[in-house]
Amino acid sequence: MLDLINDWLWGKILIAVLLVVGVYFTVGTRFVQFRYFRRMFGILTSGQAFAGDQHGHLSSFQALMLSVAGRVGGGNIAGVAVAITLGGPGAVFWMWVVGLLGMATSFVECTLAQAYKQSEPDGTYRGGPAYYIARGMGPSWRWLAWLYSLLLLVTFGFGFNALQSYAVATSVNDAFGVPVLASAIVLALVVAAIVFGGVRRIASVADFLVPIMALGYITVALVVVVLNITELPGVLALIVKSALGLEPALAGGVGAAIMMGVKRGLFSNEAGLGSAPNVAAVAYVPHPASQGIIQAFSVFIDTLIICSCTAFIVLVGGVYQPGSAGEWAGVPLTQASLASHVGEWGRMFVSVALMLFAFTTMVYNYYLGENSLSYFGVRRWGLVLYRLLVIALCGWGATTDLATAFAFADVTMGLLALVNLVALIKLFPVARALLQDYDAQAKRSREEPVFDAQRFEQWGVDPRAWTLEEDEAKRLARLKGAQAAQ
């Protein structure tokens, strides 16, 4: 029954809806992901991106690393290999298309998360779909915010954390022969040390691990590309021809290529699911659209860079044969392909990369569950109980076959996406107004635009969550003065 529901939900309904919404947001924002692509790097290289403000809030770079930690996971290694095996090289092309469209969707949901965030007593922020549903859509929609929070808690806080611990333990066992039980105990202890430190410690772990694991994987992929540079044009041509049905050996497989590329891309980058906005809201930024632009970049990192690395490792190797599934699939295909390029240590490297990707995703999943409990008003003992339960699940999940749990979590994640997409479509006028405000300021000055929350109070934005730094408050005052003079 769960497989049947998943087949309809993910195979027919959600893929179509997410693609249509991605196109709608791309056109509606006037291709924001392309217009501000250069500015993504400009925001990240600014001093504000790497340092929290005087109130102790997280930086936009830390929020970016948190979201990348969640997006980059087993799907970037195993999922891409499965997509190529079942859909052919053309699946990579459609994965890229989904990634580019997903950047616009991510911009909208993360901009809204910033606009509707709320300030916490400990100096941090909380936000996400539950918050922009309740505040942006009005009291009559509060039930939808509660439903979203419940689905988020069940899916990420509990279900996917157990599944990720299973992936970590089995990966370590395959690569190094470490008993699964030993991995379960160590994993539970490490997760405990992190989650009891709160969101700042979670962010600091992601801030440290994510660049290392991402850059390490990218570097190895670049080495593979350089070693096979003469084959690269042929591989790119194969990807495009296969995607469009122009490759004779793969003709008739266009439908499979589109289906697998779209599905794997959506699973990997999570654009539209509403998970990333929960961490996008925690950063201090001078304007909501600033974080929207940065979070769009995290989709680019996940799908256009990390997934492409796996694709090139597989396609320039001699293990995968186009037109035939062969004896390899998933992680083994990636491991065998890398080993064919750099030697047997490549298998171990893939296992370590998968372990790190899955571990950072676990920390990210925990935070999503905590954010749900915070929305429900749970404090102290409730959070302690949740942390203990997550730690126990990390240990239990590593030693248990979780096929049924995985199927159930897929259903709840699909419902989660539908709830979030309803909110995004209804609140898109707010996101567009925020972008127009950002566009107008960016056109007048090279300085980073500053948000005047009082102008958006009619949309349900809380100005108390927008305490600006002194220099940005002065810039806003100058902006208001210039507007008054005009």
Disulfide bonds with the S-S distance in Angstrom:
none
